[in-house]
Amino acid sequence: MVQTNTICICGAGTMGSGIAQVSAQSGYYTILFDVNESILEKAKDSIQKNLQYLTDKQKISEEEKEQIHQRIKFVKDINDCLADVIIEAIIEKIDAKVALFNQLAEASHAEVIFATNTSSLSVSEIQKKVLHPQRVVGMHFFNPAYLMKLVEVVKGEQTSEDVAQTIYELCKQMGKTPVMCKDVPGFIVNRVARHYYLEAMKLVEQGIATFKDVDAIMEASGFKMGPFKLMDLIGMDINLSVSQSMYEAFNNADRFKPADLQIEKVKNGELGRKTGKGFYDYKLSEP
């Protein structure tokens, strides 16, 4: 297996910054890259707040907090992305991910692992267009990455067994619970969870229940979050993108058809927590 000392995360949005925090907390020298300096600054602030929260709760000491900070390097030059494992957490478009990996390949040797955090795109399709495709693997974290334990390790058609096992073990070193799966539409979680969202939205669209009623009864049934709170946390744009991807992957099967309700939310820019409003209004108070 490839020995991992340095991890680079490309994309400093909510997911990327969360993965960077996990990496640094796990003792790895961590590089967080984004071309947008304001997004990098926002990521830096977010990580600092999360670590301060852990310090206040006495989960980590002041000394540990400073050590974690020192292990993270924030960069905006892609030539600084030199690591044993590079994880991309950028826009959910195959062409964008392929272009990034091929740009990174120019400065990386063939043993550097390229992991994609895609939640629904085909790892096999991505690796077909990347130099040394056997090193490309899926590493699907869940939001928020610094709290959620599950990681889907996705083997594409050409992913080497050594690469898949390296990432599987890396997840365990990060304190995560990895699950190995084949490259199929939606992997495991989104294949199952899609109906948690879509059926919930059908209930609301048909006037059977309000979104608050659905959340309340699902949470009372043992779910940590109702589907509407969860969609607000994930982001409606991401949720819709996954729905559309699954719908197309299953030849427009009606059971995966995106709901009009989620299309309307995205159209209105009501994406959830990140915009201050989704199904719930976060500008007023927490639901």
N, C-alpha and C positions, 0 to 999 in steps of 0.2 A: 504494500500500500504506500501511497505517497505521504511523506511526512509533512505535516502542516504546521508552519510557524507563523506565516503571515496570511491574512485574509483581506481581500479587497472587495468592497461593495460598490457597485456602480448604480447610482440613482439614490439621492438623499431625501426622497420623500418619506412619508410616514412609515412605509414598510422598510425601506433601505436604512433609515436611521435606527429603526428598531433592531434590525439584524446586526448593524454595526455595534450597538450597545451590547447585545448578547455576545458577540464575538470578543469584544474588549473585556467584558465581565468574566469571560471564560479563560482569560489569560493570553489571548492571541494579539499580536501586533496587528492593528486594524487600520485600513485605509478606506476612507469614505469619499467617493468621487461624485461630483456633479458639475456640469458646465455652468449652472446658474448659481452665482455667488450668494444671492439672497436665500435660495433654498438651502444652501450649505449652512448659512448662519442660523436659519430656522431650525435645522437639524441639530446644530450645536446646542442651541437653547433648549430644545426638547430633551436631548440626552442629559444635559445638566439638571434640568428639572426632575427628570425621572430618577437620576442618581441621588439628588438631594432628598427626594421623597424616601428612597430606600435608606438613606442615612438617618433621616428623622425617625423612621420606623425601627431603627437599630438593626436593619437587615445587613448593612455593611457599615464599616467604620469610616471615619473621615480620611484616614490614611488609604484605605481601599478605594474610596471615591476618587482621590487624587491619582492613584496608580492607574485606575481605569481611564481617567481623562488623558493621562500621559500616553496611554497605549493607542489612542485614536489620532490619526492624522487626517485632516480635511484638505482635499486637493481639488483643483478645477482643471488641471492639465492631465489628459489621459495618459501621457507618457510616464506619469507618476504611479500608474496602476500596475505595479510589479508585485506579484504575490504568488503563493503556492496554490491558492484557491481564489477564483474570482467569481463573485455572485452578482448577477445582474438583477436589478429590481426597477426596471424602467417601464415605459409604456407597453401595454399588451398588444403589440403588433409584431408579427414574425419578422418582417423586413427590418424593423428597427433593432430587434435583438440580434439578428444575423449580422447586420452592419456593425454593431458594437463589438461583437465577438471577433469578427474578422479584423477590425481595427486593433483590437487588443492582441490578436494573434501575431501581428507584425513585431511586437516587442516581447512576446512570451514564447518560451520554448515549448515543445510538444507535450511535456509532462504536466504543464499547468492545467488544472481542472477548471472548466467553464461550467458553472452551475446557473441554471435559469430558475428564477422564482415564479415562473408563470403558473397561473392557477387553472388554466384551461387549454392553452395552446399545445400543439403536438411537439414534444421534445424531438421526435424522429424527424419531423419536417424542418425544425431549426437546425439540427446537426447535419442534415444533408448538404447544407450550403456553407458549412463552417470548416475551416482547415483543421485537420486531425479530428474528425467527428467523434471518434471513440472517447474523447475526453469530455464530451458534453453530456450533462446529466440534469435532471430536474431536482430542485431542492425547494419544495413549496412550503414556505412558512405561512403561519396564520396570524392575522392582526388582532391585537398588538403582539408583534413578534417577541418582545421582551417578557411577555407574560404567558402566551399560549405555548403549551408543551409540544403539541403535535407538529411533525414535519413529514411531508410525503417525499420520499426519495424515489424519483421516477426514472426508470431505465428505458432509454430510447432504443430503437432497433440496433444501433451501432455502439451504444454505451458499453465500455469494457467492464467486466466484472470487478476488476481492481478499482476502477474509478467509483463505481456504485458502492462498493464496500467501504472505500475511504470516506465518502460522504456520509454513509450510514454511521460509521464510527465517530466522525466529526460531530454529528448531531448529538450523539450520546455524551461526548466531551463537553458540549454546550449545555448539557442538562436537559436536552429535549428527548421526546419519545419518537424515534423514527419508525416509519412504516414503509417497507419496500413495495413498490407496485409497478406494474407494466404501464407503458404509455398507451392509455386508452382515453377517449374523450371524457373530460371531467375528473380523470384519475379515480380516486375513491370518494373523497369527501364531497366534491361538487356534484358527482353523479348522484349521490344519495340526498344531499342537502338541497339540491335544486328545487325539489318538490316542497320542501319546508317553506321556501319563499313563495313559489308560484301558486301553490294551493292556498296559502294564506291570503295572497292578493286576490285570488278568485273569490274567496269568501267575502272580502270587502267590496269588490266590484259588483257582486251579485246582491249586495245589501243584506247579507246573512248576519254579519257582525261588523263591529267597528275594529279598526286596527288595534286600538287599546284593549278591546275585549279579547282579541286573539292573543295578544302578548300576555295578558293577565292569565288566561287559562293555560297557555303553554308553560309559563313560568310556574304556575301552581301545580302543573303536572310533573315538574322536576327539571325542566330545561332552564339553564342558567340565564338565558336571554330569549325573549320572544323573537319571532322572525322579523318584525318591523324595527325593533331596537337594534337587532343584529345587522340588518341592511343599512341602517343609519351609521353604524359603527364602521362597517366595511366600506361604504360609499356606494351610492346608487349607480354611479357611472361604471364602477367596477362590476357591480352585481349584474347590471344590464349587459355589459360586455361578455361576461361569462354565460349568461342566458342565451345571448345571440350565438356565441361560439358553439354551445351545446346543441342548440336548435339546428344549426347548419351541419354539425358533425353527425347528427342522427337523421339526416335527410328530411329536415323540416317536420319531424314527428310532433304531433300536436301537444304531447305531454311536456315538451321542452319549449313551447312557444313563449316568447317574452310577454309579460303582462302589459296591458295598456297603461296600468297604473304606474309601473316603473318607467315606462317610456315617457310618460307625462312628467314625472318627477325630474328626470334628466333634462328634458326639454326646458323646464322652468328653472333649472340650475339649483334645485333643491336636493342636494346630494347627500345630506346627512350632517354628521358632526363637523366635518371639515368646512362646510359652507354656513354652518350655524342653523340650518333648517333642513329637515328631510320629512319624515312622517311626523316627527316631533320638532318643536321649536326650541333650540338650544340657546337662543339669544335671550330667552325669558328665564328659563330655569331648566335644571336637569329633569328628565321625565321620571 
